[in-house]
């Protein structure tokens, strides 16, 4: 259950469509395969079966969980490098600790986001805190990779901690959906995240039988990913359910509707809304490096091995294990 909730009756409402607005049609719906990341935590590879050109400026997204860990089971990642893009970790349930080689870090919990610009190069770790490893508990979130254009690939690393209470909250026209804007702008309302690449990132909870319609920047692409529940998307009402990604075509508005009947453990439909201005540059992506050419990837690897991404601090976080 999302940590950031609100009474939609009291929130600003998203404006209705105008006669000139065009609904964005569905171009594709794909189902993300399941896998494991880091030291073995379960993920859904949300973008794995979509056309990469349709995702630009996004590179990769994992839905982490939803999983209810037993004591000793929580896992994360150990120290590893990145260059050439931004990582966005949004926690819906649970807690994650972060530390990096440029002084960023902290504990993010329910509804918080950590936004790390890797830029020229950074080392970091994301791991569940010791108390979560000991107790177990619910863990659910997403990690999104946002590409940087060639001109910003070597920008200075940066870390942003966006607390759940800072996100901008909106309600659908009928009050049946709650929208949390993490970054970018929807209907004149802007989220707190600061981005190099122009994007919009929002999380919506849609009550059973309700419909969410919202304006979308015509210059951006548009993606709808279902975190949980089921419903339909687009003007033709294409069915969509948990673990599926819809790529939408050109237009002015996005429409998502929740099915009237949801599973007993899924009281509402939860969707992630993403879009950005395509960069339209060559992408060479290998592991933790996202550059424009394979030669630049090779240079990134050499720079990492030569210690040019910074150093692991003396008080470094380490994955916690129950003996």
N, C-alpha and C positions, 0 to 999 in steps of 0.2 A: 504494500500500500504506500503510495507516495507520501513523503514526509510533509511537503509544502501543500497545504490545503487552505481553502478559504470559502466563505459564504458568497457564492456568485451573485446573489441579489444585490450586494453592496458594491460590486466592482464596476469599473467602466465597461461598457458593452461594445463589442465589435460592430461596426456599422454594416447595414445591409448592402447587398449588391445594387448597382445601378443598371439601367437599361443598356448602357454601353459596355458593361463588364462581360468578358468572355471567361467561361469556366475552363480550367485546365483539364484536358482529357488524359486518360491513362494510356501511357505508351507501353509499359511492361509491368508485370508483377512477378517477382522472383522470391523463392524461399531460401533463406540462408542456411547453409549446412552447419552442423554442430561440430565443435572441436575443443581443444584445450590450449591455453595460453600460459606463458610464464612458467611457473613451477607446477602447473597442472590444474588451474582453475577452469571450469567449464564456460564456454562462450558460444554464441551464435555469430557466424561470420556474415554480418548483415548485407555486405556489398558483394559477396563472393561471386554471385551469379548474374550480376547486373553488368551492362556495358560500361566500361571504364569512361568512355567519352561522355556518357550521360551523367556521371557523378561529379565531374570537374566543377569546383575546385577541391572536392573531397577525394581522399585516397583510400581510406580504410575505415571500417567501423565494426567493433565487437560489442554485442550485448553480453555483459558479464553476469552470469546467472540468468534468471532468478534461482537461487539455491539456498536451502536452509541447512547450513553446515552443522555437523556434530562437533563436539569439542576435539581440537587437534586437527581438524580438516581444512580450515581456511588457508588459502594460498595466494601469493602475489607474484611479483617479479623481483629478481635480484638486480644489482647495478648493471646498467646497459646504456649504450650511446644512442644519440639521435642527431641528425642534421637535416636542414632544408625544409622543415614544416613545423606545424603546431600540433600538440596533443591536447585533447580536451577530455577530461574524465569527469563524468557527471554521476553522482551517487544518488540513487533513488531510495535504497534501503541499505543500511550497514555503514561501515567506516573503512577508510583507507588512509594510510600514512604515506607521505611523499617527502623526498629529500633530493636535492640536486647539487651539482658541482659549482653552481653560481649563486648559492645562498638562498635559493627558494625552498619552500617546504612547509609542511604542517599536516594537520589531521583534518580530513574532510569527512563529513558525516551526512546524515539524511538530508537530501536536497541541495547539498553543496556541489560546487564545480571547481576544479583546478584547471587552469588554462596555462599551459607551458609552451612558450615559443622557443623551440630548439635553435632555430636560426643557424649561426655559424658552427655550433656544436655544443653538446651538453651531455653529461652523464646524470642518470637519475635512477631512483628506485621507487616502486610503489608496492606496498606490502600491508597486509592487515595488521593492526596493532596487536601487541601481545595479549591484551585482555580479550579481544575477539577470538584469537586462536584458542585461548583457554576455555572460553565459555561456549564457542560456537554461536550460531545465530544467522539471521537472514542477511543475504548479500545480493545486491542487484544494482547494476549501473551500466553505463556505456562508456567506451572510449572511442573517440572520433579523431581521425587524422585530417587536418586541413592543410592543403598545399600552400606553399609560398611562391610567389612569382620569382623569376630569375633575379630581378633587382633586389629582392629581399632575402634571398637564400642565406646570405652571410650577415644578416642583421644580428645585433647583440641579443643573446638569450634573455628571456623575460618570464616571470612567473606571476600569475594572478590567482588569488583565492577569492572566489565569489560565493559568499554565504547564501544559503537558501533563502533567508529573509530579505535579500537584496533583489531577487528576481522581480521583474515586472509582471503583475497579475492582471489578466483580462477575463471577461466572461463572453460567451457567445451571445448572439442576439436574443436567444430565448432563455439564457441562463442555464442551459443544460450542459455546458462544457466550461471547464476551467483551463486557461492557457497561461503557461509560465514562460515568459520570454527571458532566455539566458543571454542571448546576444542578438544584435540586429534590431530590426524595426518591423512592427506589425500595426497597421492602421494608425500610424502616427505615434505609437508608443514604443519606446526603445528599452532594450535590456542593458544590464550593466557590463557585459563582456566587451573588452576592447580587442579588436581584431585587425590584423594586417590585411587580410583578404576580405573583401566585403561579403558577409554572409548573414543569414538569419538562422538561429537555432532556438527551438521552442519545444516544450513538452505539454501535451494536452490530455486531460482526462475528460472523456465524453460519457455521460450517463446513458444507461440502456434506453434505446429508442430515440435519443437526441441526435441532433445534427450540428456539426461545426462548419461554418462557412467563413472564410477570412480572405482579405485581399493579400496579394503576393506580388512582390516586385517583378515587373514584367521582364527586367533584364537578368533576373536570376533563374537558375534551374529550380526544380521543385521535387522533393523526395518526401514520401510519407512512409515511416517504418512503424510497424505495430509491435509494441513492447509486450502487450498482453490483451486478451479479449479478441473480439471479432466484430466485423461490420462491413461497410462498403466505402468505396472511394471514387471520386470523379462524378461527372454529370450522368454517366450511364449506370452508376451504382455497382461497379465491379466488386465482387466479394473479396475480402482480405481478412487475414487473421494473424495471430501471434507468430512472429518470426518472418513475416513477409514484408518486402519492400516494394512500394509503388513508385515508379518513375513517371512523372507527369509531363505533358507537352506544354506548348506555349499558351499563355492566357493571363488573366488578371486575378483569378480567385481559385482557392483550393476548397474542396468540399469533402468532408469525411463524416460518415454517419455510423453510430454504434447500433448493433443488432439489439432488438428488444429483449432477447434472451441471452444472458451471459452465464458462464459457468459459476457455480456457487462460490468458488474461491477467486473469482474475477468479477468483482462487483461493478466494474466499469471497463470501458475500452481505453487503453493507454497508448498514445501514439507520439512519436517524435517527428517534428516537422523541420526539414532542413532545406536550405537553398543558398546559392551563392552565385556571384558573378564568375562565369568560367574564365580561367586564365588562358587556356588555349596555347599552351607551350608544351614542348616534348617532355615526357616524364620518364625518368630512369629510376625505378624503385627496386631496391634490393635490401631486404631486412629492415634495419632501422634508419636507412638513408633514403631520402627522396630528392633526387637531383634532376637536372635536365639531360645529362649524358652519362653513359656508362663510365667514361673517363673521370667524370666528377665523382661518381660513386667510388671508383677505385681510389681517388685522392682522399675522399672522406674516410675510407677504411685505413689508409696509410696514416692520416692525421690522427685518427683515434688510437691506432697502435703506437704512435709516437708520443702520446700523452697530451695532444693539443686541444682536447675537449675539457680541460680542467682536471682537477684531482678529487678523489673521494675524500670527504672531510674526515678528520680524526675521530669525530663522534658519530660516525656514519651509522645510519639505520642498517639493520640486517634482518633478514627473514627470521621470525621467531618460530621455534619448534619445541613441542612438548617432548621432553626426554623419555 
